[in-house]
Amino acid sequence: MDQAPGSPQGPQGAASLPTCYRHSDRETGIRCTRCERPICPECMISASVGFQCPECVRNGSGTGHAPNASQPRTLAGGTVSADPRLITKVLIGLNLAVFLVQLTVGDRFTDAFHLLGRAYVPSLGGVEGIAEGQWYRLVTAMFLHSGYVHLAFNMFSLWWIGGPLEAALGRARYLTLYLGSGLAGSALTYLIAEPNQPSLGASGAIFGLFGATAVLMRRLNYDMRPVIILLVINLVITFGWSNIAWQAHIGGLVGGFLIGYAMVHAPRERRALIQYGVCGLVLLAVVVTTLLRTAQLT
């Protein structure tokens, strides 16, 4: 079964770094190019040169635009929202709701929606799996969990890793990253794992968020040692414990790294084209992988 990564840690800067003028608990090395106030990823808004704070953008200071002429944008070009963790909360709520259904309905529900290549499932009375045309399992498996501990680790990780990423990317890009990473993990599991080996859990998507976090920290010149240490710990757990679908973790990590890199490094003039172009390529890889594996099993 898929299993959660270790508990994440937030980005840590050097002890001498100033704190964001709007969030006193967040160290940052970035300053508004207009007023020079320190700003964290949640507050920074892309400008023609560098980043500006929400107040300077709202007032049109130094931008050549009238007040309210354009909406504030995140580092990745997304719209700055009032609740920067809304999608993270929705994802956690959805995982909890599905787990309650699992507890209520039982194994028959889980067997119908976890990731399975091709196998005879007694509770469903026949041969089931992705090779039988049930491609939905690539998605539904991302919202199933094997128990309370599995769910708790994943949701704790999602809250701590996902929140800062959602603030830095914006809601649409963050959700795209989450789903794209999860699909990449599911596809690699389907390709490599035994077809009758079930897999479930949000860890593939969360490892994708982890990969994107590493890209973001590098982009903002944060100290990379915490994220490297955390990555090593998670990889040791992934390959050191039994009953863990390491394929989902590695697939999600690679997919999240690629999508995250496109999100935070795309040049402003071609931002949307590059960002969603890379997401499209990841999705194409998922489709091709699934078709190839299905051809092997049928």
N, C-alpha and C positions, 0 to 999 in steps of 0.2 A: 504493500500500500504506500501511497505517497505520504510524506510526513513533513511536519513544519520545520523550518529553519530555526536556528537559535535566536534568542531574544536580541533584537537589534539595538543599536546605540545611535543616538543622533550625532550629526556632524560636530566635530570639535575643532575649534581653531586654536591658535596660540593664545597663551594666557594674557598677552598684551593687546589683543585685539579689542577694539571698542564694541559696544553693544548697539543694536538697532535702536533708533530714536523712538520707534513705536512699540518695540518688543524688548524690554530691558533684559530679558533672560537669554537673548540670542546674540552671540558674538558674530561679527562680520568684518570682512576686509574690503567691502564695497561701499563707496560713497556716492551720493547723488552728484551728478556732474554740474548741477546748477547751484544748489545751496550747500553742498559738501557735507550734508548730514549722513551718518552711517546708516545703511539700509540692508535688511536681510533679504533672502530670496523671495519671501512672500510680498515684500514691499517694493522691490526693485521693478522698474518698468523700462523696457527697451526704448532708447532714444536714438537719434541719428548718430550720436557719439556717446557711448557708454550707457549708463542707466540713470533714471531720475526717480525721485520719490513721488508718492501719490499726490502730495500737495502741489508740487511744482507742475505736474502734468495737469491737475485739475484747474490750476490757475492760469495755465497757458504760459508759464514763465519760461522764456528762452526757447520756446518751441515754434514760434511763428504762428500759433493757432489761437483762436479765441477760447475763453473758458468753456469747458464741456464740448469742445469741438470733436474730440475723440475719446474713446474709453481708455482707461488705464490698461496696460498690457503686462503680462508676466514675462519672465525671462525667455520663455519659449514662444511668446506671441499670443498666449491665451488671454481671455478677459479676466481681470481681477474681480473676484467675487466677494460678497459680504461674509460668506461662510466658506473658508478655504478648505474645509474638511468634509463638505457635504457628500461627495461621491464616496469617500472612504467610509463614512457612516452608513450610507445606503448599502455598500458592498458587505459590510459587517452585518447589518440587519438582514440582508438576503441570505447570507451563510447561516445565520442563527435560525431563520425561519425554515430553511431547507432541513437543517438538523432536527428541528422539532418534528417535521414531517417524517423524517427517518425514524425517529423514536416512536412516533404514533403508528405508522403503517408497517414498519418492520423491514426485514430483508428483501421482501418482494419489491419494494420501492427502490432500495439501494441497488439491487441487481439489475433493475431496468434502466438505471441512469449512470452507473459508474463506468469508467473506461475499460472496455473489454474488446480485444481483437476479434476473436471468434471462438466460441465454446458452447457446449451444451449446458444450459442453466435449468436444473430441475424445478426451481421455484417458478420459472416462467414457461416450463413445458416445451422447450425446443432449443434450437441453435440460435444464439444471439451474438451480437457484436457489431463493430464498425464494418467488418468485411461483409456483413449481411445488409449493409445499407444504412445502418444506424449511426450516421455521422454526428448526430446531435450529442453523442456521448463525449466527443472531444470538448464540448462546452459544459455539459451538465456535470461531468466529473469534477470540474473546478469548484463546484459549490457543495460537494458532499464530503463528509468526514467520518472517520472510523470510530470515534469516541470523544469523550469530553476533553482529554488531554490533547489529542490531535487538534481539535477545534480551538482550544484555548491558546495553544502555541501559535497557530496560524493567525488568529484574530489579534492577538497581542502584537505579533510582528507586523500585520497589516496596518494597525493603528499607528505604530511608531515610525514605520518606513513610509507608509502611504501619505500621511498628513503633510509632511514637508514637500513631498514630490507633487502632490496635488496643488499646493500653493505656488510652486515654482513653474509648473507646466500649464495649469488651467484645467478645468474640468474635462473638456472634450479630449484633449491630448492625454491626460492622465488615464481616463477610462480606456482609450485606445491602446495605451501602453499596457494596461493591466490585462485586457482581453487578448491582445496580440501575444504577450508573454505566455499566458496560460495555454493558448492554442499551440504555440511552439513547443511547450513542454509536453502537451498531450500527443502531438504528432510524433515527436521523437520516441516517446514511450510506445506508441503503436508500432513504430518502425522496428524497434530493437527488442522490446520485451516479448516474452512468450505470449502467443495469442490468447491463451486461456488464463493469463495472469491478470486479475482485476487491479485497478489502480484508482485512487480517488484522493482529493484534497486540493487546497488552494496554494500549495507550496510552489508549484511551477510558476504561477502568476506572481507570487511574492518574491521568488528568486529573481524574476524579471525586474521587479521594483528595486531589488537590491543592486542589480547590475546598473540600472539607470541612476541610482543614488551615487554609485562610484563615479559615473561620468559627470554628474552634476557637481560633486565635491571637487573633482579635478578642474572643472570649468570655473569654479569660484575660488580656486587656489586654497582650499581648505587643507588641513593636515590629513594626508591619506592613510596614515598608520592605523587609525581606528577601523576604517572600512576594510583594510587589508587583513587585519587580525580577525575581524568578524567573518570575512570570506573564508579564511583558512579554517576557522572553527566549524563553520557550516559545511564545508567540503569534507572535513574529517568525520562529522556526524553522518553526512550523506553516504559516504563509502564505508564507514566503520560499523554502522548498525544494520541489522538484518531487516527485511520487510520494508525497505525504503525504495521507492521507484526513483533511483538516481537519474534515470533518463529525463523525467519531468523537471527535476531541478536544473540539470545542465541545459536542457532545451530552453527552459524559461530564462535562465541566466543569459544565454547567448542572445535570445530574442530580445530581452529587455535591454541588453547592452547596445544592440544595434539600433533599436527604436529610440532609446534614450539619447544616444549620440546624435542621431538626426534631429531630435527635438531641441537640444540645447546648442548645437553647433551650426545649424542651418543658417546661411546668410539671410539677412532680413528681406532682401529684394526677391528671394526665391524660397522663402521660408515654408509656406504651405505646400508647394510643389515637392520639395525635398522631404519634408516631414511625412506627408501622407504617401509619397512615392515609396519611401523605405518601408512604411507599414504595409503597403500593397505588395511589395516584394516578399516580406515575411509571410503574409497571407498566401501568396502564390506558392512559396516553399512548403507551407502546411498542406495545401491542396495536392501538390505534386507528390509529396511524401505519402500522403494518405492513399492516393491512387496507385502508387507503386506497391505499397504494402498490401493493399487489397488484391492487386493482381497476383501477388505471391500466394495469398491464402485461398483464392477461389479458382 
